[in-house]
Amino acid sequence: MAQYQYIRPAAYLPDPAQGPFIVPMHTLSLPAHWEEPLLRLYHGGMTEKQAERRRRVPTAAFNQLLRATAPDIVTVDSTARFGSENPWLYCQDAYPTAVTNLYIATWLKSLPRHADDPETTALLVDCLRDLDTAALGWRADKIDLLARQLSPGGTALPAPHVYRLLPDVLAERIVRQEPYEHHGRQLSFRQVAGLAGARGQGSGGAELMSDPIEYVPGRRGTGRPVYYAATLRITVRTVPFSPVPRIHLAAGVRRFVSGKVYMPYGKGVSAYLLPEDSLVSGGPQPRRFAVAMLEWKNGTTDWRQGGAAGMLAQISALNALPSPARLMEEADRWIHGRDGIRIAIGHQAAMGRHPIGTGLMPSERRRLIEWAEQALAPEFVPVPKLERSPYARRPKKQLKELPSLPKHADKKDPEELAALLDKREVAAAHNARTMRVRLAEALGGEDLTVAVLHQSDIIRDQMIAAAETGLGLAEHRCAQGPDTWVWSTEELTVRLHARPLGALGAPLGGDSVPRRGHEHDKAIEERRTDVRRAMTALREDVPGVRLAFVELDGEEAFRHARRRSDPKHAIRLGCADAGLVTQFIRPPDPEAEREEAVADAGLRAAAAWSDGLRQTGVRLVPQHTLGDALIPPNLNQVAFHLVERRLDGPTGKRQFTPIAVLIRPGATCVLGKSADMHEWVPYPELLKSLTGRVEGRKDSAEQSAIMAAFVKKTLAQLRSTPTLVLVHAQDVRKRWSWLRNEGLEQDRLGVDGSPVQRIGLYGKHVRVVRVADGSRDETAEFWAEREELSPELAGKQRGGIAMGLWRLGDGEDSNRVFYSTSGKLGTQSKLTNDDAKLTPHVNASGANAYRPTANAWNPNLLELTVACLQPGDDAEAWAAFVHQQRFSEDYQAGREGLTLPLILHLARLADDYALPHETEDLADPAEPPAGIPADDGPTGQLAFDFDDVYDE
C-alpha cells in the first residue's frame, strides 16, 4: 500500500531575503512615577500580609475591558511594567485622548477593594492628582516584529511584544484579502479582540472569525436554525534548537448558542459583539469583534465587570448592550443584528450537545489555510515539508489482527465465509490468551475479582459480555447468576460480582444541591463514608475484590450548579478508602430504542472493561523493531507528571503531587511512586494513594523545589541501568523550567534552576525525550497532499491523513526534533477527508459532502525533542522508539495511535484519582452500609483575588 512520504505543516518562516519586518504603530507606556500612587491606591484596605502578596498593580481586568469595548487596541502584557521601554498598549491609529483618560479613570476606580469607603475615595482623589492623566498620550513608533535573541541552547527568543503584535499585523492582512470562497459561497472574516498577555511562548496570538453561518438541521430543513463560524488562529512559536521563530496558522469552528443559554457551572461565557458604533462615547467605530464575558454569580447573570459599580457601567457601555437576563433567554435574537449591535454567544461543551459538529476535515482545513497564507507573503514562506523517517514502522505485533467481515456477509460464498470466521476465531483466541497471561502476571497469580455496581440490567449484562469477549472466557464459565459469575482458565480465574448501586449513586444532597463550601464538603464526606462501608462489607463477603465498575450518569447530567451534586468523586474516594480502583460507565440512553441502547452499551462496556483492567497494572508494552544496537536491551521507561487540583476542582481542595510511572523490564506490572514515597509500588497502589490528599498552598518556588528533588532522587535510583526519561512539556514545564524551549540545551540537563550539567553526570545510561503536543497551537496543524499519491488531484487542494514518524526537511537546522502522527480513528470510519462544514462541497464522485453536523478530527502533530543522549546514540532511532510507544495494542485507540506514548498516557490517567478532600473521623465501618442491602452481602496576576488557586 502506497504511503505519503511528506506532510505539509501550516507553519511559516521569515524569508531571510526580506530583511527586518518593521511596522509603524502608536504606543502607550506606563510612566515610572505612576507605580507608587497606584500601589498605594490598590493596597488601600488591605492588611500588610495581603499587600505583601500583591506587589504588582493588576491590569488584567483593564485589558478585559478594552477587549470588550475597544477591540482595535492591542494589549500586550497583562502585568504592565512601570517605566519600562516596552509599551503597554499598541494600536494602528492613536486612540482619542479623552477616551483614553476615561478608561484610565475607570481602571483606577476598580482597584480599591472598598470603593465606597471614605478613605478609599480620598486615596482615589490623591492618586488622580499625582498621576496627571491629562499628560498621558500616544506616541508614534516603529516596531520590529522579528526582534529576537538566542537562548544558550540556540533556540530563538522572540521579544515579548512579537508574540502579540506580529500575529495581529498578519491577521489584519488576511482580513484585507478577498473573501474566502469555495463552491459558490463566500466567507468574510474579521479580527477578534486580542487576548491579554503575551509574556511567553504559550501566550498571545491573533484570531479571525467569519460572519455566522446559519444551518437548519432536520429533514428538509424543518428544525430551528443553528449558528456557527469559521475561525483562524495566528500564533508565533519556536522549535527547540532552531534560531528562527515561525508562524502557525490553525483553522477551526466556533459554535454559537441558539435560544436559552445554559451557563456552565463556575465559568463565564463569551459574547462576541459587533456594534454599529463605538460602545464608548467618542471612541472610533470598531472594525473587530469585541469580546465581553457573561458570568453567573450569586443566582444572577451579569456582564463581567458589569453591574452598578463595574467598569462597563462606568464608561456607559452597558447602555448599548441588552440586559443579560434577556440575552440569556434569546441568545440568537441579536446574531444578525438588532438595536445597532450584533451579538453571538459562544457555545461550550459543558452546555450539552450542539447540532453542529466540531472541527474540520483535512481538505477543508487545507483550503482555508492556503487561502489565509497568501497574506503572509513576501515576509514569510512555508517551512519545508516534513519527510517520512525510514524508521517509521509500527512496533512488533503481540496480538493477531482480526480479519474484517465483509459488509454483505450473507452474499459471500459459504465456504469462504466459514474460513474467514475460523481465522477470526483463532486470532481472537490467541489475543484473549495473551491478555490472560499478562493479567495473571500483573496480579501475581491471584484471581481477578471485580465488582459491577449497576443501575440497569443492560449494563450488567454488557459488562459480563465484555469480560467474556476481552479475555475469551465464554467457554470457561463455571458459575453464573444471580449476582456472581465465575470463569476458570489455565492461566487465570475471573470472578465478577454484580450488585445494585442503589443510593450510593444518588445525587449529593438529595433533592437540593449542596452549597459551595462546608455543605458540599459534608455531602462528599457522608457519601464517601457510605461507599467505604459498602465496599468494606463487600470485600469481607467477597475477599480479593480489587476493581469496581460503577454505572453512573456522566458529567453532562450534572451541569451548572448541579455539578456539586455529582457523586462520582465521592464514590471514587470511598472505593479507594476500601482498597479498590474504579472505572465508571454511563447508563444506556433512555431516549434510544432498546436495540440501539444495547449496542451502544456494548461498545462502552468493552472500552470500560479494557480501561479498568489497565488500572490493575497489566502491561502490553509495545515492542520496538529497532534492535539492540540502537536501543539498549532491558531499557527502563520512566515518565514524570504533575498531579494537580485547584480550588475550582471537583472537591474544592488543592493538591500538588509529583509522580513518576515506571515500565521496568522483568517487572510483572507497571510501577509508580509519588514524591513522598521511597520505593516503587504497583500502579493501582499509586492511584489509590493519590485520593484524599489535602495540601496547603505552596508557591511556585516551593513546588519547583519539590519537583526538582523528586527528579534528582528518581534519576539517582535508576542511574546504573539504561533509562529513558519521558516528559510531557505542557504538563511539567511550569515546575521544571528546563523543559521550556528556551531552557533546553542538547545533552545537558537542568533540574533545580541551577546551571545545566552534562547528562553524563546523572548517569551514563540516561536519555531524555521531551514530548509536546498541539495544545495552544504549539505544534502546527498539518495535512498530507493528496496529489502526492493521486497526481490527477493536483490543484484541487485535497488533504489526507498520514501516520508515521517525520523528520525536518531540507534547510532545517536541528537533528534532534522529530514529529509523530497517528492514523485515522476507527470511530471516524463514516467520515471522509473531503467532508466539508463551512461551504457546500461535492466529493470526487460528485456526491454532496456538506456535513455540518459531523464531528471532524485530525491527528495531533506530536513533537519529539531528543534532548539528552549518550555518545554514539542515534537521535532518530530514539525518536522512533518513542513513536512506537504510541501503538499499544490493548487499547482500541492505540491501534491507530494514543495521544501520547503509553507511559505518559498512564501517568496522565492518574489525574482521575487526584481528589483531595478533608474529612472528619470516619464512622464505624461496621454500621449497615448504604446502597447495598445487608442481605446481599458483598498568567499572571489577575485583577480579581487569585490567592485561592495555584499561581499559574
Order of alpha helices (4+ residues) and beta strands (2+ residues): beta-beta-beta-alpha-alpha-alpha-beta-beta-alpha-alpha-beta-beta-beta-alpha-beta-beta-beta-beta-beta-beta-beta-beta-beta-beta-alpha-alpha-beta-alpha-beta-beta-alpha-beta-alpha-beta-beta-beta-alpha-beta-alpha-beta-alpha-beta-beta-beta-beta-alpha-alpha-beta-alpha-beta-beta-beta-beta-beta-beta-beta-beta-alpha-alpha
